């Protein structure tokens, strides 16, 4: 039961992040970085997501989020 809750929370975070990337008018790079950090511990991916959000590169940002 506990594993299912964790998996559901993970999917909700990932789906919510993708929804935010696709639909938000202006991306908040700190918000993106914080949510990516919830999905991975890889500092390179976290920093890359921050940089892409600053550049408003939604396509590459979505690719990173989908890969997590």
Secondary structure, DSSP 8 states (H G I E B T S, - for coil): -HHHHHHHHHHHHHHHHHHHHHH-SS--HHHHHHHHHHH---HHHHHHHHHHHHTT-HHHHHHHHHH-
